[in-house]
């Protein structure tokens, strides 16, 4: 009888240990996946911010160029009108 009880206790102990080990592994994998998702989201946010910065730089350059063209056009038309008088 002692041998059977020892086998039952050993089996139960082993089952509990293996179950705990599996839960720890599942927790570690879950934590790793969560960190990976957070890093991906952070990277995508940084990428979007860089794209916005680049678009703003392009728009600013276009606005500067429009201002320069308008100023030059105004000066040239003013000069032409002054000569026409």
PyMOL Python script that loads the backbone (N, CA, C, O; Angstrom):
from pymol import cmd

cmd.read_pdbstr("""\
ATOM      1  N   UNK A   1       0.798  -1.199   0.000  1.00  0.00           N
ATOM      2  CA  UNK A   1       0.000   0.000   0.000  1.00  0.00           C
ATOM      3  C   UNK A   1       0.842   1.265   0.000  1.00  0.00           C
ATOM      4  O   UNK A   1       0.481   2.262  -0.625  1.00  0.00           O
ATOM      5  N   UNK A   2       1.952   1.218   0.698  1.00  0.00           N
ATOM      6  CA  UNK A   2       2.793   2.417   0.737  1.00  0.00           C
ATOM      7  C   UNK A   2       3.315   2.775  -0.642  1.00  0.00           C
ATOM      8  O   UNK A   2       3.437   3.954  -0.974  1.00  0.00           O
ATOM      9  N   UNK A   3       3.616   1.790  -1.431  1.00  0.00           N
ATOM     10  CA  UNK A   3       4.133   2.035  -2.772  1.00  0.00           C
ATOM     11  C   UNK A   3       3.070   2.696  -3.637  1.00  0.00           C
ATOM     12  O   UNK A   3       3.373   3.625  -4.386  1.00  0.00           O
ATOM     13  N   UNK A   4       1.829   2.228  -3.543  1.00  0.00           N
ATOM     14  CA  UNK A   4       0.747   2.822  -4.314  1.00  0.00           C
ATOM     15  C   UNK A   4       0.504   4.261  -3.874  1.00  0.00           C
ATOM     16  O   UNK A   4       0.293   5.136  -4.714  1.00  0.00           O
ATOM     17  N   UNK A   5       0.531   4.512  -2.592  1.00  0.00           N
ATOM     18  CA  UNK A   5       0.347   5.870  -2.081  1.00  0.00           C
ATOM     19  C   UNK A   5       1.486   6.776  -2.529  1.00  0.00           C
ATOM     20  O   UNK A   5       1.269   7.935  -2.880  1.00  0.00           O
ATOM     21  N   UNK A   6       2.697   6.237  -2.513  1.00  0.00           N
ATOM     22  CA  UNK A   6       3.858   7.006  -2.961  1.00  0.00           C
ATOM     23  C   UNK A   6       3.735   7.347  -4.447  1.00  0.00           C
ATOM     24  O   UNK A   6       4.068   8.456  -4.864  1.00  0.00           O
ATOM     25  N   UNK A   7       3.264   6.404  -5.227  1.00  0.00           N
ATOM     26  CA  UNK A   7       3.079   6.644  -6.665  1.00  0.00           C
ATOM     27  C   UNK A   7       2.003   7.711  -6.876  1.00  0.00           C
ATOM     28  O   UNK A   7       2.172   8.596  -7.714  1.00  0.00           O
ATOM     29  N   UNK A   8       0.907   7.639  -6.130  1.00  0.00           N
ATOM     30  CA  UNK A   8      -0.171   8.622  -6.262  1.00  0.00           C
ATOM     31  C   UNK A   8       0.327  10.005  -5.855  1.00  0.00           C
ATOM     32  O   UNK A   8       0.064  10.982  -6.557  1.00  0.00           O
ATOM     33  N   UNK A   9       1.032  10.104  -4.745  1.00  0.00           N
ATOM     34  CA  UNK A   9       1.566  11.386  -4.286  1.00  0.00           C
ATOM     35  C   UNK A   9       2.572  11.926  -5.291  1.00  0.00           C
ATOM     36  O   UNK A   9       2.570  13.121  -5.587  1.00  0.00           O
ATOM     37  N   UNK A  10       3.429  11.063  -5.818  1.00  0.00           N
ATOM     38  CA  UNK A  10       4.418  11.486  -6.818  1.00  0.00           C
ATOM     39  C   UNK A  10       3.726  11.971  -8.081  1.00  0.00           C
ATOM     40  O   UNK A  10       4.135  12.975  -8.665  1.00  0.00           O
ATOM     41  N   UNK A  11       2.688  11.274  -8.507  1.00  0.00           N
ATOM     42  CA  UNK A  11       1.957  11.663  -9.700  1.00  0.00           C
ATOM     43  C   UNK A  11       1.275  13.010  -9.508  1.00  0.00           C
ATOM     44  O   UNK A  11       1.332  13.875 -10.383  1.00  0.00           O
ATOM     45  N   UNK A  12       0.632  13.182  -8.360  1.00  0.00           N
ATOM     46  CA  UNK A  12      -0.037  14.457  -8.071  1.00  0.00           C
ATOM     47  C   UNK A  12       0.979  15.585  -7.988  1.00  0.00           C
ATOM     48  O   UNK A  12       0.743  16.668  -8.524  1.00  0.00           O
ATOM     49  N   UNK A  13       2.096  15.351  -7.328  1.00  0.00           N
ATOM     50  CA  UNK A  13       3.141  16.374  -7.211  1.00  0.00           C
ATOM     51  C   UNK A  13       3.707  16.739  -8.574  1.00  0.00           C
ATOM     52  O   UNK A  13       3.903  17.914  -8.885  1.00  0.00           O
ATOM     53  N   UNK A  14       3.964  15.731  -9.373  1.00  0.00           N
ATOM     54  CA  UNK A  14       4.496  15.979 -10.721  1.00  0.00           C
ATOM     55  C   UNK A  14       3.506  16.763 -11.564  1.00  0.00           C
ATOM     56  O   UNK A  14       3.888  17.675 -12.298  1.00  0.00           O
ATOM     57  N   UNK A  15       2.224  16.404 -11.457  1.00  0.00           N
ATOM     58  CA  UNK A  15       1.190  17.096 -12.213  1.00  0.00           C
ATOM     59  C   UNK A  15       1.098  18.552 -11.793  1.00  0.00           C
ATOM     60  O   UNK A  15       0.986  19.440 -12.637  1.00  0.00           O
ATOM     61  N   UNK A  16       1.146  18.797 -10.496  1.00  0.00           N
ATOM     62  CA  UNK A  16       1.098  20.170  -9.997  1.00  0.00           C
ATOM     63  C   UNK A  16       2.324  20.950 -10.463  1.00  0.00           C
ATOM     64  O   UNK A  16       2.199  22.105 -10.871  1.00  0.00           O
ATOM     65  N   UNK A  17       3.491  20.345 -10.409  1.00  0.00           N
ATOM     66  CA  UNK A  17       4.728  21.014 -10.832  1.00  0.00           C
ATOM     67  C   UNK A  17       4.676  21.351 -12.321  1.00  0.00           C
ATOM     68  O   UNK A  17       5.000  22.466 -12.730  1.00  0.00           O
ATOM     69  N   UNK A  18       4.264  20.370 -13.124  1.00  0.00           N
ATOM     70  CA  UNK A  18       4.206  20.583 -14.577  1.00  0.00           C
ATOM     71  C   UNK A  18       3.167  21.645 -14.916  1.00  0.00           C
ATOM     72  O   UNK A  18       3.400  22.483 -15.787  1.00  0.00           O
ATOM     73  N   UNK A  19       2.024  21.617 -14.236  1.00  0.00           N
ATOM     74  CA  UNK A  19       0.999  22.632 -14.462  1.00  0.00           C
ATOM     75  C   UNK A  19       1.534  24.022 -14.115  1.00  0.00           C
ATOM     76  O   UNK A  19       1.317  24.976 -14.863  1.00  0.00           O
ATOM     77  N   UNK A  20       2.224  24.138 -12.997  1.00  0.00           N
ATOM     78  CA  UNK A  20       2.827  25.422 -12.621  1.00  0.00           C
ATOM     79  C   UNK A  20       3.852  25.878 -13.630  1.00  0.00           C
ATOM     80  O   UNK A  20       3.903  27.056 -13.983  1.00  0.00           O
ATOM     81  N   UNK A  21       4.669  24.952 -14.097  1.00  0.00           N
ATOM     82  CA  UNK A  21       5.686  25.280 -15.096  1.00  0.00           C
ATOM     83  C   UNK A  21       5.044  25.756 -16.393  1.00  0.00           C
ATOM     84  O   UNK A  21       5.516  26.711 -17.009  1.00  0.00           O
ATOM     85  N   UNK A  22       3.970  25.093 -16.805  1.00  0.00           N
ATOM     86  CA  UNK A  22       3.267  25.502 -18.023  1.00  0.00           C
ATOM     87  C   UNK A  22       2.674  26.895 -17.846  1.00  0.00           C
ATOM     88  O   UNK A  22       2.731  27.709 -18.767  1.00  0.00           O
ATOM     89  N   UNK A  23       2.109  27.177 -16.683  1.00  0.00           N
ATOM     90  CA  UNK A  23       1.538  28.502 -16.434  1.00  0.00           C
ATOM     91  C   UNK A  23       2.609  29.592 -16.460  1.00  0.00           C
ATOM     92  O   UNK A  23       2.374  30.687 -16.972  1.00  0.00           O
ATOM     93  N   UNK A  24       3.776  29.291 -15.910  1.00  0.00           N
ATOM     94  CA  UNK A  24       4.877  30.262 -15.945  1.00  0.00           C
ATOM     95  C   UNK A  24       5.313  30.518 -17.383  1.00  0.00           C
ATOM     96  O   UNK A  24       5.543  31.664 -17.769  1.00  0.00           O
ATOM     97  N   UNK A  25       5.427  29.462 -18.171  1.00  0.00           N
ATOM     98  CA  UNK A  25       5.827  29.621 -19.580  1.00  0.00           C
ATOM     99  C   UNK A  25       4.779  30.431 -20.344  1.00  0.00           C
ATOM    100  O   UNK A  25       5.120  31.311 -21.135  1.00  0.00           O
ATOM    101  N   UNK A  26       3.510  30.130 -20.104  1.00  0.00           N
ATOM    102  CA  UNK A  26       2.439  30.890 -20.773  1.00  0.00           C
ATOM    103  C   UNK A  26       2.513  32.367 -20.365  1.00  0.00           C
ATOM    104  O   UNK A  26       2.342  33.249 -21.207  1.00  0.00           O
ATOM    105  N   UNK A  27       2.763  32.637 -19.096  1.00  0.00           N
ATOM    106  CA  UNK A  27       2.897  34.017 -18.632  1.00  0.00           C
ATOM    107  C   UNK A  27       4.056  34.738 -19.295  1.00  0.00           C
ATOM    108  O   UNK A  27       3.930  35.898 -19.686  1.00  0.00           O
ATOM    109  N   UNK A  28       5.197  34.047 -19.423  1.00  0.00           N
ATOM    110  CA  UNK A  28       6.363  34.659 -20.059  1.00  0.00           C
ATOM    111  C   UNK A  28       6.103  34.944 -21.534  1.00  0.00           C
ATOM    112  O   UNK A  28       6.459  36.012 -22.033  1.00  0.00           O
ATOM    113  N   UNK A  29       5.491  34.004 -22.224  1.00  0.00           N
ATOM    114  CA  UNK A  29       5.187  34.203 -23.650  1.00  0.00           C
ATOM    115  C   UNK A  29       4.200  35.352 -23.822  1.00  0.00           C
ATOM    116  O   UNK A  29       4.350  36.178 -24.722  1.00  0.00           O
ATOM    117  N   UNK A  30       3.197  35.401 -22.959  1.00  0.00           N
ATOM    118  CA  UNK A  30       2.209  36.475 -23.027  1.00  0.00           C
ATOM    119  C   UNK A  30       2.865  37.834 -22.781  1.00  0.00           C
ATOM    120  O   UNK A  30       2.578  38.808 -23.476  1.00  0.00           O
ATOM    121  N   UNK A  31       3.737  37.885 -21.795  1.00  0.00           N
ATOM    122  CA  UNK A  31       4.441  39.136 -21.494  1.00  0.00           C
ATOM    123  C   UNK A  31       5.322  39.561 -22.663  1.00  0.00           C
ATOM    124  O   UNK A  31       5.373  40.741 -23.009  1.00  0.00           O
ATOM    125  N   UNK A  32       6.009  38.606 -23.266  1.00  0.00           N
ATOM    126  CA  UNK A  32       6.866  38.907 -24.412  1.00  0.00           C
ATOM    127  C   UNK A  32       6.032  39.449 -25.571  1.00  0.00           C
ATOM    128  O   UNK A  32       6.407  40.436 -26.204  1.00  0.00           O
ATOM    129  N   UNK A  33       4.901  38.800 -25.845  1.00  0.00           N
ATOM    130  CA  UNK A  33       4.040  39.257 -26.945  1.00  0.00           C
ATOM    131  C   UNK A  33       3.487  40.645 -26.678  1.00  0.00           C
ATOM    132  O   UNK A  33       3.394  41.466 -27.591  1.00  0.00           O
ATOM    133  N   UNK A  34       3.119  40.913 -25.436  1.00  0.00           N
ATOM    134  CA  UNK A  34       2.583  42.224 -25.087  1.00  0.00           C
ATOM    135  C   UNK A  34       3.639  43.307 -25.296  1.00  0.00           C
ATOM    136  O   UNK A  34       3.337  44.380 -25.818  1.00  0.00           O
ATOM    137  N   UNK A  35       4.879  43.025 -24.887  1.00  0.00           N
ATOM    138  CA  UNK A  35       5.955  44.003 -25.083  1.00  0.00           C
ATOM    139  C   UNK A  35       6.230  44.212 -26.564  1.00  0.00           C
ATOM    140  O   UNK A  35       6.490  45.332 -27.004  1.00  0.00           O
ATOM    141  N   UNK A  36       6.170  43.128 -27.331  1.00  0.00           N
ATOM    142  CA  UNK A  36       6.418  43.237 -28.768  1.00  0.00           C
ATOM    143  C   UNK A  36       5.346  44.088 -29.431  1.00  0.00           C
ATOM    144  O   UNK A  36       5.658  44.899 -30.303  1.00  0.00           O
ATOM    145  N   UNK A  37       4.089  43.917 -29.035  1.00  0.00           N
ATOM    146  CA  UNK A  37       2.997  44.716 -29.592  1.00  0.00           C
ATOM    147  C   UNK A  37       3.178  46.189 -29.216  1.00  0.00           C
ATOM    148  O   UNK A  37       2.966  47.075 -30.044  1.00  0.00           O
ATOM    149  N   UNK A  38       3.571  46.446 -27.964  1.00  0.00           N
ATOM    150  CA  UNK A  38       3.796  47.823 -27.524  1.00  0.00           C
ATOM    151  C   UNK A  38       4.941  48.455 -28.307  1.00  0.00           C
ATOM    152  O   UNK A  38       4.855  49.622 -28.689  1.00  0.00           O
ATOM    153  N   UNK A  39       6.011  47.700 -28.552  1.00  0.00           N
ATOM    154  CA  UNK A  39       7.135  48.238 -29.325  1.00  0.00           C
ATOM    155  C   UNK A  39       6.715  48.523 -30.758  1.00  0.00           C
ATOM    156  O   UNK A  39       7.126  49.528 -31.339  1.00  0.00           O
ATOM    157  N   UNK A  40       5.895  47.643 -31.334  1.00  0.00           N
ATOM    158  CA  UNK A  40       5.423  47.862 -32.705  1.00  0.00           C
ATOM    159  C   UNK A  40       4.562  49.112 -32.771  1.00  0.00           C
ATOM    160  O   UNK A  40       4.697  49.908 -33.700  1.00  0.00           O
ATOM    161  N   UNK A  41       3.674  49.295 -31.789  1.00  0.00           N
ATOM    162  CA  UNK A  41       2.827  50.482 -31.764  1.00  0.00           C
ATOM    163  C   UNK A  41       3.659  51.743 -31.598  1.00  0.00           C
ATOM    164  O   UNK A  41       3.379  52.759 -32.233  1.00  0.00           O
ATOM    165  N   UNK A  42       4.680  51.684 -30.748  1.00  0.00           N
ATOM    166  CA  UNK A  42       5.562  52.839 -30.553  1.00  0.00           C
ATOM    167  C   UNK A  42       6.295  53.170 -31.848  1.00  0.00           C
ATOM    168  O   UNK A  42       6.412  54.339 -32.216  1.00  0.00           O
ATOM    169  N   UNK A  43       6.788  52.143 -32.539  1.00  0.00           N
ATOM    170  CA  UNK A  43       7.494  52.356 -33.801  1.00  0.00           C
ATOM    171  C   UNK A  43       6.564  52.975 -34.843  1.00  0.00           C
ATOM    172  O   UNK A  43       6.949  53.907 -35.549  1.00  0.00           O
ATOM    173  N   UNK A  44       5.331  52.451 -34.937  1.00  0.00           N
ATOM    174  CA  UNK A  44       4.383  52.986 -35.912  1.00  0.00           C
ATOM    175  C   UNK A  44       4.027  54.433 -35.595  1.00  0.00           C
ATOM    176  O   UNK A  44       3.878  55.242 -36.511  1.00  0.00           O
ATOM    177  N   UNK A  45       3.888  54.772 -34.319  1.00  0.00           N
ATOM    178  CA  UNK A  45       3.603  56.150 -33.924  1.00  0.00           C
ATOM    179  C   UNK A  45       4.765  57.070 -34.289  1.00  0.00           C
ATOM    180  O   UNK A  45       4.556  58.172 -34.796  1.00  0.00           O
ATOM    181  N   UNK A  46       5.990  56.612 -34.028  1.00  0.00           N
ATOM    182  CA  UNK A  46       7.166  57.419 -34.394  1.00  0.00           C
ATOM    183  C   UNK A  46       7.243  57.601 -35.900  1.00  0.00           C
ATOM    184  O   UNK A  46       7.589  58.679 -36.383  1.00  0.00           O
ATOM    185  N   UNK A  47       6.921  56.548 -36.641  1.00  0.00           N
ATOM    186  CA  UNK A  47       6.944  56.631 -38.104  1.00  0.00           C
ATOM    187  C   UNK A  47       5.913  57.640 -38.600  1.00  0.00           C
ATOM    188  O   UNK A  47       6.202  58.438 -39.492  1.00  0.00           O
ATOM    189  N   UNK A  48       4.711  57.604 -38.023  1.00  0.00           N
ATOM    190  CA  UNK A  48       3.679  58.566 -38.413  1.00  0.00           C
ATOM    191  C   UNK A  48       4.098  59.987 -38.071  1.00  0.00           C
ATOM    192  O   UNK A  48       3.850  60.913 -38.844  1.00  0.00           O
ATOM    193  N   UNK A  49       4.732  60.165 -36.918  1.00  0.00           N
ATOM    194  CA  UNK A  49       5.206  61.503 -36.535  1.00  0.00           C
ATOM    195  C   UNK A  49       6.262  62.004 -37.508  1.00  0.00           C
ATOM    196  O   UNK A  49       6.255  63.177 -37.882  1.00  0.00           O
ATOM    197  N   UNK A  50       7.170  61.126 -37.920  1.00  0.00           N
ATOM    198  CA  UNK A  50       8.193  61.529 -38.898  1.00  0.00           C
ATOM    199  C   UNK A  50       7.550  61.902 -40.224  1.00  0.00           C
ATOM    200  O   UNK A  50       7.957  62.872 -40.863  1.00  0.00           O
ATOM    201  N   UNK A  51       6.537  61.131 -40.641  1.00  0.00           N
ATOM    202  CA  UNK A  51       5.843  61.451 -41.884  1.00  0.00           C
ATOM    203  C   UNK A  51       5.155  62.810 -41.786  1.00  0.00           C
ATOM    204  O   UNK A  51       5.186  63.601 -42.729  1.00  0.00           O
ATOM    205  N   UNK A  52       4.535  63.073 -40.638  1.00  0.00           N
ATOM    206  CA  UNK A  52       3.897  64.377 -40.441  1.00  0.00           C
ATOM    207  C   UNK A  52       4.920  65.509 -40.477  1.00  0.00           C
ATOM    208  O   UNK A  52       4.664  66.564 -41.057  1.00  0.00           O
ATOM    209  N   UNK A  53       6.065  65.291 -39.861  1.00  0.00           N
ATOM    210  CA  UNK A  53       7.123  66.312 -39.892  1.00  0.00           C
ATOM    211  C   UNK A  53       7.570  66.580 -41.321  1.00  0.00           C
ATOM    212  O   UNK A  53       7.773  67.730 -41.712  1.00  0.00           O
ATOM    213  N   UNK A  54       7.722  65.508 -42.100  1.00  0.00           N
ATOM    214  CA  UNK A  54       8.146  65.676 -43.490  1.00  0.00           C
ATOM    215  C   UNK A  54       7.074  66.406 -44.298  1.00  0.00           C
ATOM    216  O   UNK A  54       7.391  67.280 -45.106  1.00  0.00           O
ATOM    217  N   UNK A  55       5.808  66.050 -44.079  1.00  0.00           N
ATOM    218  CA  UNK A  55       4.723  66.733 -44.800  1.00  0.00           C
ATOM    219  C   UNK A  55       4.668  68.202 -44.415  1.00  0.00           C
ATOM    220  O   UNK A  55       4.477  69.062 -45.275  1.00  0.00           O
ATOM    221  N   UNK A  56       4.832  68.497 -43.140  1.00  0.00           N
ATOM    222  CA  UNK A  56       4.832  69.895 -42.697  1.00  0.00           C
ATOM    223  C   UNK A  56       5.993  70.664 -43.317  1.00  0.00           C
ATOM    224  O   UNK A  56       5.841  71.828 -43.689  1.00  0.00           O
ATOM    225  N   UNK A  57       7.144  70.022 -43.428  1.00  0.00           N
ATOM    226  CA  UNK A  57       8.299  70.673 -44.045  1.00  0.00           C
ATOM    227  C   UNK A  57       8.020  70.964 -45.515  1.00  0.00           C
ATOM    228  O   UNK A  57       8.376  72.031 -46.015  1.00  0.00           O
ATOM    229  N   UNK A  58       7.385  70.021 -46.209  1.00  0.00           N
ATOM    230  CA  UNK A  58       7.050  70.227 -47.628  1.00  0.00           C
ATOM    231  C   UNK A  58       6.048  71.365 -47.772  1.00  0.00           C
ATOM    232  O   UNK A  58       6.207  72.230 -48.634  1.00  0.00           O
ATOM    233  N   UNK A  59       5.015  71.368 -46.930  1.00  0.00           N
ATOM    234  CA  UNK A  59       4.004  72.433 -46.997  1.00  0.00           C
ATOM    235  C   UNK A  59       4.644  73.785 -46.698  1.00  0.00           C
ATOM    236  O   UNK A  59       4.344  74.776 -47.363  1.00  0.00           O
ATOM    237  N   UNK A  60       5.518  73.826 -45.708  1.00  0.00           N
ATOM    238  CA  UNK A  60       6.194  75.081 -45.361  1.00  0.00           C
ATOM    239  C   UNK A  60       7.055  75.570 -46.526  1.00  0.00           C
ATOM    240  O   UNK A  60       7.086  76.764 -46.826  1.00  0.00           O
ATOM    241  N   UNK A  61       7.754  74.640 -47.180  1.00  0.00           N
ATOM    242  CA  UNK A  61       8.572  75.022 -48.338  1.00  0.00           C
ATOM    243  C   UNK A  61       7.690  75.544 -49.468  1.00  0.00           C
ATOM    244  O   UNK A  61       8.044  76.516 -50.136  1.00  0.00           O
ATOM    245  N   UNK A  62       6.547  74.904 -49.683  1.00  0.00           N
ATOM    246  CA  UNK A  62       5.628  75.365 -50.729  1.00  0.00           C
ATOM    247  C   UNK A  62       5.097  76.761 -50.406  1.00  0.00           C
ATOM    248  O   UNK A  62       5.019  77.622 -51.283  1.00  0.00           O
ATOM    249  N   UNK A  63       4.737  76.976 -49.157  1.00  0.00           N
ATOM    250  CA  UNK A  63       4.227  78.294 -48.760  1.00  0.00           C
ATOM    251  C   UNK A  63       5.297  79.366 -48.933  1.00  0.00           C
ATOM    252  O   UNK A  63       5.002  80.471 -49.388  1.00  0.00           O
ATOM    253  N   UNK A  64       6.519  79.050 -48.577  1.00  0.00           N
ATOM    254  CA  UNK A  64       7.621  80.000 -48.758  1.00  0.00           C
ATOM    255  C   UNK A  64       7.812  80.315 -50.236  1.00  0.00           C
ATOM    256  O   UNK A  64       8.003  81.471 -50.613  1.00  0.00           O
ATOM    257  N   UNK A  65       7.761  79.285 -51.064  1.00  0.00           N
ATOM    258  CA  UNK A  65       7.931  79.494 -52.501  1.00  0.00           C
ATOM    259  C   UNK A  65       6.778  80.328 -53.066  1.00  0.00           C
ATOM    260  O   UNK A  65       7.005  81.210 -53.894  1.00  0.00           O
ATOM    261  N   UNK A  66       5.550  80.061 -52.631  1.00  0.00           N
ATOM    262  CA  UNK A  66       4.404  80.852 -53.091  1.00  0.00           C
ATOM    263  C   UNK A  66       4.560  82.314 -52.701  1.00  0.00           C
ATOM    264  O   UNK A  66       4.259  83.214 -53.486  1.00  0.00           O
ATOM    265  N   UNK A  67       5.032  82.542 -51.482  1.00  0.00           N
ATOM    266  CA  UNK A  67       5.241  83.913 -51.016  1.00  0.00           C
ATOM    267  C   UNK A  67       6.289  84.613 -51.876  1.00  0.00           C
ATOM    268  O   UNK A  67       6.119  85.766 -52.272  1.00  0.00           O
ATOM    269  N   UNK A  68       7.378  83.893 -52.156  1.00  0.00           N
ATOM    270  CA  UNK A  68       8.433  84.480 -52.997  1.00  0.00           C
ATOM    271  C   UNK A  68       7.922  84.782 -54.402  1.00  0.00           C
ATOM    272  O   UNK A  68       8.215  85.841 -54.957  1.00  0.00           O
ATOM    273  N   UNK A  69       7.162  83.860 -54.975  1.00  0.00           N
ATOM    274  CA  UNK A  69       6.619  84.083 -56.325  1.00  0.00           C
ATOM    275  C   UNK A  69       5.669  85.276 -56.319  1.00  0.00           C
ATOM    276  O   UNK A  69       5.711  86.114 -57.220  1.00  0.00           O
ATOM    277  N   UNK A  70       4.820  85.349 -55.310  1.00  0.00           N
ATOM    278  CA  UNK A  70       3.868  86.467 -55.231  1.00  0.00           C
ATOM    279  C   UNK A  70       4.607  87.789 -55.074  1.00  0.00           C
ATOM    280  O   UNK A  70       4.233  88.783 -55.697  1.00  0.00           O
ATOM    281  N   UNK A  71       5.644  87.814 -54.256  1.00  0.00           N
ATOM    282  CA  UNK A  71       6.415  89.044 -54.053  1.00  0.00           C
ATOM    283  C   UNK A  71       7.101  89.462 -55.352  1.00  0.00           C
ATOM    284  O   UNK A  71       7.066  90.632 -55.733  1.00  0.00           O
ATOM    285  N   UNK A  72       7.722  88.498 -56.026  1.00  0.00           N
ATOM    286  CA  UNK A  72       8.404  88.809 -57.289  1.00  0.00           C
ATOM    287  C   UNK A  72       7.416  89.271 -58.353  1.00  0.00           C
ATOM    288  O   UNK A  72       7.694  90.212 -59.096  1.00  0.00           O
ATOM    289  N   UNK A  73       6.274  88.616 -58.425  1.00  0.00           N
ATOM    290  CA  UNK A  73       5.263  88.998 -59.400  1.00  0.00           C
ATOM    291  C   UNK A  73       4.746  90.407 -59.111  1.00  0.00           C
ATOM    292  O   UNK A  73       4.554  91.200 -60.033  1.00  0.00           O
ATOM    293  N   UNK A  74       4.527  90.714 -57.863  1.00  0.00           N
ATOM    294  CA  UNK A  74       4.057  92.038 -57.471  1.00  0.00           C
ATOM    295  C   UNK A  74       5.085  93.098 -57.855  1.00  0.00           C
ATOM    296  O   UNK A  74       4.740  94.142 -58.409  1.00  0.00           O
ATOM    297  N   UNK A  75       6.352  92.816 -57.552  1.00  0.00           N
ATOM    298  CA  UNK A  75       7.411  93.776 -57.880  1.00  0.00           C
ATOM    299  C   UNK A  75       7.531  93.984 -59.387  1.00  0.00           C
ATOM    300  O   UNK A  75       7.714  95.111 -59.848  1.00  0.00           O
ATOM    301  N   UNK A  76       7.427  92.894 -60.155  1.00  0.00           N
ATOM    302  CA  UNK A  76       7.548  93.011 -61.609  1.00  0.00           C
ATOM    303  C   UNK A  76       6.365  93.765 -62.205  1.00  0.00           C
ATOM    304  O   UNK A  76       6.545  94.615 -63.078  1.00  0.00           O
ATOM    305  N   UNK A  77       5.165  93.462 -61.741  1.00  0.00           N
ATOM    306  CA  UNK A  77       3.980  94.178 -62.252  1.00  0.00           C
ATOM    307  C   UNK A  77       4.048  95.649 -61.880  1.00  0.00           C
ATOM    308  O   UNK A  77       3.684  96.518 -62.672  1.00  0.00           O
ATOM    309  N   UNK A  78       4.522  95.924 -60.654  1.00  0.00           N
ATOM    310  CA  UNK A  78       4.677  97.324 -60.240  1.00  0.00           C
ATOM    311  C   UNK A  78       5.681  98.054 -61.112  1.00  0.00           C
ATOM    312  O   UNK A  78       5.465  99.208 -61.479  1.00  0.00           O
ATOM    313  N   UNK A  79       6.778  97.388 -61.446  1.00  0.00           N
ATOM    314  CA  UNK A  79       7.782  98.008 -62.306  1.00  0.00           C
ATOM    315  C   UNK A  79       7.238  98.254 -63.718  1.00  0.00           C
ATOM    316  O   UNK A  79       7.486  99.297 -64.323  1.00  0.00           O
ATOM    317  N   UNK A  80       6.486  97.261 -64.227  1.00  0.00           N
ATOM    318  CA  UNK A  80       5.896  97.420 -65.573  1.00  0.00           C
ATOM    319  C   UNK A  80       4.899  98.582 -65.593  1.00  0.00           C
ATOM    320  O   UNK A  80       4.885  99.370 -66.538  1.00  0.00           O
ATOM    321  N   UNK A  81       4.081  98.688 -64.572  1.00  0.00           N
ATOM    322  CA  UNK A  81       3.104  99.782 -64.496  1.00  0.00           C
ATOM    323  C   UNK A  81       3.811 101.130 -64.354  1.00  0.00           C
ATOM    324  O   UNK A  81       3.352 102.134 -64.898  1.00  0.00           O
ATOM    325  N   UNK A  82       4.916 101.151 -63.631  1.00  0.00           N
ATOM    326  CA  UNK A  82       5.641 102.406 -63.460  1.00  0.00           C
ATOM    327  C   UNK A  82       6.234 102.847 -64.784  1.00  0.00           C
ATOM    328  O   UNK A  82       6.254 104.039 -65.092  1.00  0.00           O
ATOM    329  N   UNK A  83       6.720 101.888 -65.576  1.00  0.00           N
ATOM    330  CA  UNK A  83       7.278 102.229 -66.886  1.00  0.00           C
ATOM    331  C   UNK A  83       6.190 102.654 -67.856  1.00  0.00           C
ATOM    332  O   UNK A  83       6.439 103.468 -68.745  1.00  0.00           O
ATOM    333  N   UNK A  84       5.013 102.127 -67.702  1.00  0.00           N
ATOM    334  CA  UNK A  84       3.909 102.426 -68.635  1.00  0.00           C
ATOM    335  C   UNK A  84       3.380 103.838 -68.433  1.00  0.00           C
ATOM    336  O   UNK A  84       2.724 104.365 -69.331  1.00  0.00           O
ATOM    337  N   UNK A  85       3.628 104.455 -67.328  1.00  0.00           N
ATOM    338  CA  UNK A  85       3.062 105.785 -67.081  1.00  0.00           C
ATOM    339  C   UNK A  85       3.804 106.809 -67.819  1.00  0.00           C
ATOM    340  O   UNK A  85       3.473 107.992 -67.735  1.00  0.00           O
TER     341      UNK A  85
END
""", "prot")
cmd.dss("prot")
cmd.show_as("cartoon", "prot")
cmd.util.cbc("prot")
cmd.orient("prot")
